[in-house]
């Protein structure tokens, strides 16, 4: 998942702490990926109609799980960025 990989990059930037630009860019990218995941969930669930209901529910849960993971990555990125702003 791109958002999780981006959080890893943010974590690396935090260890270098003086690389605030990379940290800020990483946080912006995670936010962008979160928005993409939300749009994918909406689009994906719209495409599921008309299929077998068990299959629809299973796929919808997958989409929702991906969005939850991306939301958590956004939360982590926002937390890291707030730490940087507080220490500036």
C-alpha positions as CSV (number, residue, x, y, z in Angstrom):
1,X,0.0,0.0,0.0
2,X,1.4,3.3,-1.0
3,X,0.1,5.2,2.1
4,X,1.9,2.7,4.4
5,X,5.1,3.0,2.4
6,X,4.8,6.8,2.6
7,X,4.4,6.6,6.4
8,X,7.6,4.6,6.5
9,X,9.3,7.4,4.6
10,X,7.9,9.9,7.1
11,X,9.3,7.8,9.9
12,X,12.7,7.9,8.3
13,X,12.5,11.6,7.9
14,X,11.6,11.9,11.6
15,X,14.8,10.1,12.6
16,X,16.7,12.7,10.6
17,X,14.5,15.4,12.1
18,X,16.3,18.1,10.3
19,X,14.7,17.0,7.0
20,X,11.5,18.9,7.6
21,X,10.8,19.4,3.9
22,X,10.8,15.7,3.2
23,X,8.5,15.2,6.2
24,X,6.1,17.8,5.0
25,X,6.1,16.4,1.5
26,X,5.5,12.9,2.8
27,X,2.5,14.1,4.9
28,X,1.0,15.9,1.9
29,X,1.4,12.7,-0.1
30,X,-0.2,10.5,2.5
31,X,-3.2,13.0,2.6
32,X,-3.4,12.7,-1.2
33,X,-3.3,8.9,-1.1
34,X,-6.0,9.0,1.6
35,X,-8.2,11.1,-0.7
36,X,-7.6,8.6,-3.5
37,X,-8.5,5.7,-1.3
38,X,-11.8,7.4,-0.4
39,X,-12.6,8.0,-4.0
40,X,-11.7,4.4,-4.9
41,X,-14.1,3.1,-2.2
42,X,-16.9,5.2,-3.5
43,X,-16.3,4.2,-7.1
44,X,-15.6,0.6,-6.2
45,X,-18.8,0.1,-4.2
46,X,-20.8,1.7,-7.0
47,X,-19.4,-0.9,-9.4
48,X,-20.4,-3.8,-7.2
49,X,-24.1,-3.5,-7.6
50,X,-25.8,-6.2,-9.6
51,X,-23.4,-9.0,-8.6
52,X,-24.0,-11.8,-6.2
53,X,-24.8,-10.2,-2.8
54,X,-22.3,-12.4,-0.9
55,X,-19.6,-11.3,-3.3
56,X,-20.7,-7.7,-3.1
57,X,-20.4,-7.7,0.7
58,X,-17.0,-9.4,0.7
59,X,-15.6,-6.9,-1.8
60,X,-17.1,-4.0,0.0
61,X,-15.4,-5.1,3.2
62,X,-12.1,-5.3,1.3
63,X,-12.5,-1.7,0.0
64,X,-13.5,-0.5,3.5
65,X,-10.4,-2.2,5.1
66,X,-8.1,-0.5,2.6
67,X,-9.7,2.8,3.4
68,X,-9.4,2.3,7.1
69,X,-5.7,1.4,6.8
70,X,-5.2,4.5,4.7
71,X,-7.0,6.6,7.2
72,X,-4.7,5.3,9.9
73,X,-1.7,6.2,7.8
74,X,-3.1,9.7,7.5
75,X,-3.6,9.9,11.2
76,X,0.1,8.9,11.8
77,X,1.3,11.4,9.2
78,X,-0.7,14.2,10.8
79,X,0.6,13.4,14.2
80,X,4.3,13.4,13.0
81,X,3.7,16.7,11.3
82,X,2.2,18.2,14.4
83,X,5.3,17.2,16.3
84,X,7.5,19.0,13.9
85,X,5.4,22.1,14.0
86,X,5.4,22.1,17.8
87,X,9.2,21.8,17.9
88,X,9.9,24.5,15.3
